[in-house]
């Protein structure tokens, strides 16, 4: 591969911050009273702060994020509908812990059950949804774990739809952050439910247990959890201007503590870091010479938008470069990887993304192929 510097026109965004001559000093992350935590930027996926982020911990009701994600997938596939009426089983009705207070034998819509699970953290709603989707909670759990595998959550295992204690139920802070990111990205139409502060069902009004929704207008989700073994947990997401952060706090001592520690983490991220979009999806970043083709030049770009998160004041220090495959001959298929883009801050590699062909390129005529064959002999 050959190393190239991106054209100046494509680096304008990167050098726009050069006017800031003295980069801001970035303090260490706050010390948090938690078993494990992580702070991740939603758009770039970069980790801003962490402690025991890969440690296996009990998720408690954070489990319901995967329950919701699984139900949302069934809605997207058309297997169920929000208006479906779900007959409440005795098992669902008898669930202990937090509940939305559905009654055995009654019919409740999927939409009502989702709100009862998301806003009120109803264990009864979780089981009712699981039984409606898969026939039994046990069968539903296999769907949950299949989605976890598909999302690359290698250190997460679910044993129920509620998060009630089980020795084989576990996850990690970083994998909960990735699940939250997938949920927000794939299902924006349902995400606003996570910001609702209360929900009333059966004439019983219950408040959302996420205290940050009442303290910080930038916070719009996501899920709380608590058992005696797991402690108090909170996955929170907040957006200020165009920057969205996801924080995961697991194993704190109280409902108040999980909110306070999450608030510290979010404020740290927003105060000392910034996220920028460098390139759009399918934006031509370079032209590549293609041999033995009907056209000599092929535009290259990225399959998805590229964001990076950097300490405030250091945006102008970013450097972008490309690695391109050499001596590429037709045919070329659209989306075929032909190199990579690298974004560095000093010696640190912040992001690396594949450079792909933005269009198909067919073989040229016989004369073109013969001519290029001769030229390549002298390359």
N, C-alpha and C positions, 0 to 999 in steps of 0.2 A: 504494500500500500504506500501511497505517497501522502505527505502531510502538506496541507494548504491552509493559508489563512483566509478566513471568509472575506468576501469583498467589502470594501469600505461602506457601501450603501447598506449592507446588511448588518453593519456593526454600529449604526447610528444610535440605536437604543442603548447599546452597551457603553458608549463613551459619553452619553448625555450627562452622566453624573460626575464627570471629571472636574467640574467646577468646585466640587467639595474637596478642597485640598487636604483637609485633615479629617480622616475617618473617625467616626465616633468610637469612644471606648465602650466595649461591650463587657458588662460584668458577668460573673458566673450565674447560672440559674439559681433561683431561690431554693433553700433547703426546705423540703416538704416532708411532713409527717405522714408517710404513706408507705405501703409495702412495695409499690411499684408505680411508675408513672411515665408518660410520654407526651410530648407536645409536637404535633406534626402539622406542617402546612398542607392544606387540602389540595391546592393546585399543583404544587411542585412535588409533593410527597416527601419532602425533605424533613428530617428530624431536627428540631431546634433544641430540645432538651429531653433528657431521659434518665431514668434510674430503674434498674431491674426491668427494663422494657421487654426482655425476652423471657422473664421468669414465669413459670406456670403458676397461676393463681385461680381461685374460685371466682367466677363472674357474678354469682347471684343473679339478680334480674337483668343484668346486662345481656343475659341470654336472650331476652325478648327482642333484642335487635335482630338476631338471626331468625327468630320466629317471624317477626314482621317481614324481614327480607325474603323469607321463603314464601310467605303468603303473597307478597307483592309480585314475586315471580309467577305465581299461579294466576294472579289477576292479569298480568301482562300476556301470559300464554292463552288467556281466554278460558281456562279450565274452571274458574269460578268468577262470580261477579260481586260487586259491592252490595247489590240489592238482594243477594241470596239470603234466604231465611234459614238460620241454623237452629236446629232443635237441640236444646241444652240437655246433655246427659247428666245422670246422677253423679258420675265421676267429676265432671266439670263443676257442678254445683257444690260438691263437697270439698273442693280445694281449699286448703288453709292459706294463711298469709294474706297479702293484699288481694282485694277482690273488687269487682265492679257490681257484685250482688245481682247476678242473673239467677233466675229460678229454674229448677229442674222441670223439664217438660215444656218450658216456654220457647217461643221462637224469637230469635234476635238476628238482626241483619249482620252481614260480614262487616259493613262499615261501622256499625255500633260496637261490635266486638273489637275491631282494630283500635278505635278510639279508647275503649275501656282498657285495652292492654297497653297502649302507648302512653296515654295521659294518666290513667289511674293505676297502671302496672298490675292489672287484674290477672291473677293466676287462673281464675275461672274462665276468663275470656281467652287466655292462651290455649288452654286445653280444648275449649269449644272450637276454636279455629283449627287446631291441629286435627281434631277428629273430623271436622268438615272437609278439610283438604285431603287427608290421607286415610280416613276410616278409623284410625286409632292414633294415639299419641306416639306409640312405639314406631309405627310406620312413618309418621311425620318426622321423627328424629333422624331417620335414615336420609330424608331429604335435606334436613339441616346440615348433616355432616357431609353430604355430597356437595352442597353449595360451599361449605367451608373448604373442602378439597379443591374445588374449582377456583376459588379465590386465592388459593395458595396459603391458607391458614394451617400450617403444618403442625402447630403446637396447640390446636384447639380441638376439643371434643365435647359434643353435647350428648346428654343422656335424657333430657326432658325438654319441654317447651317453656318452662317457667323459670328455671334457675334455682329451684329448691335444692337443698344440699344433696350431693351425691359424690362419693370419692372418685368417681371416674369423669366428673364434669370439671373441665379446666380450660383456660385460655391464657393469653398473655396481654399486657397492655398494648404492645405494638400491633398485635393482631386485632384487638378491638378497635384501634384507630383505623386500621385498613378496612375493617367491616363497616365502620361508620362512613368512611369515605365512599365506599361502594354504594351504600344505601343512599347517600345524598346525591351521588352522581347518576345513578341508574333510575331513581324514583323521585324526581323533584316534585311530581304532582302530589305525592303523599307526605313529603317532608314537612310541610307546614303544620301538620298535626302535632309534631314534636315541640312546637312553640306554644301550644295552647296551655293556658295556665290552670284551667279547670274543665271538668266535664261532669254533666249531670245525667245519671241514668237511674230509672226506677225511683225518681224523686230524691235521689241521694247525690248531693254535690260533693265532689272530691277535688282537691287541688293537686296539681302536678307537684311531685316531690323534688323537682329540680329547682332549688332556691335561686339559682342564678337567673332564671327567667323573670324573677321579681326584682332583681338587683341591677341587671345590666341589659339595656335594650339591644345590645349587639348580639347577645346570646339567643339562639333560636332552636336549641335542642341540647341534649339528645336523650339520655336515659340514665336513670339511677338504679342502684342495686344495693341490697343489704341482706346479709344473714350473719349469724354469730360467727361462723367460720370465715366468711369472706370479708367481714368488716363492711364499712360504708364505701361504696364505689360510685363514680360518676363519669360518664362520657359526655363532654360538653363540646358544642361547636358555636363559634361566634364569627361574625363578619363585620369588619370595620373598613369602610371604603371598599376597595376591591380585593382585600386580603381576608381569607378565611382560614382560621386555625381550628384544629381538633385537639382537645386535651383528654387524656384518660388518666384518672386517679383511682387507684385500687387499694383497699386495705387501710382506710382511715378510721378514726375512732368514733365519729359521730356524723349526723346529717349536716350539722353546721361546719364541721371540719372539712368534709369533702367539698363543700361549696367554697370555703375560704381558700383551700389549697388549689382548687381549680382556678379560682379568680387570680391568685398570685401567678400561676403558670401562664394563663392567657394574657394578663397584663404585661408580663415579661416579654412574651413573644411579640406582641403588637408594638411595644415601646422600643425594642432594640433590633427588630428585624423588618425586612421589607421583601415583598415578592413582586417579581416582574415577569410579564410575558415577553419572551424574546422573539419567538417565531410562531406564525400561524400554521395550522395544518395545511399541507399540500401547497405551501408557498414555495416557489422556485428559489432555491438557495445557491444552486450552481448548475453549470452545464458540463456534461461529460461527453468526451469523444467516443462514439460507438463505431466499431469497425464492421465492415461487410454488411452494412445496413442501408435501408432505403433513405435514411436521414443520418447526418453525421453527428448531430448534437441532441442530447437527451437531457431534459430538465430533471434535477434531483431535489427532493424536499423531505419533509417529515410526515409521518402518518398522523401524528397528533400534535396539538399545541405544545410548545416547550416553555415551561415556567422554571424560574430559579428563585430560591430564597437566600438572601445574603444579609449580613449585618448592616445596619443602617450606616450610610456614608461610604460603603465599599462597592457600590454598584459600578462605578467607573473603573474599578480594578479588574473587572471580569475580562477574560480572554476567550475567544471562540476560535476553533480550528476544525478542519475537516480531514478525514482520512478517506481516500478514494481508492477503490480497486483499480488495478492497471490492466490495460489491454483487454477491454471487454468487447466481445463480438456479438452481433445479433444472432438469434432473436433475443429480445429482452421483454419480460412480462411486467406489466404495471404492478407496483408494490414490491418488486424484487429488490432485495437489499444489495447496495453497491458501495457501501462505505458507512461512515459514522460521523456525527457531529460531537465534539467535546467542548464543554464549558468548564473553565477552570478559574479558581480564585487563588492566586499564588500557586502553590504546589498541590492544592487540593482539587480533585476532580469532583465538581458539583453535579454534573449531569453528562450522560452519554446516551445518544439516541441514534438508531439506524437511519441512514440516508437511503431513501427508496426511489425507484423509478416512478415518475409521475405519469407515465404513459407507456403503452406498448410500442415496441420497435420491431418491425419485421425485417427479414433478410432482404438485402438489396438484390439487384439483378446480377446475372452472371458476370458481366463486365465489372461491376462495382466490387464484387467479391474477389475477382482476379486481381484488380488494381490494388485493393487493400492488402491482399495476401503478399504482393510484392513489396508494398510499403512496409509492412510489418517485418519483412526479412531484414530491413535496414534500420529498424528501430533499436 
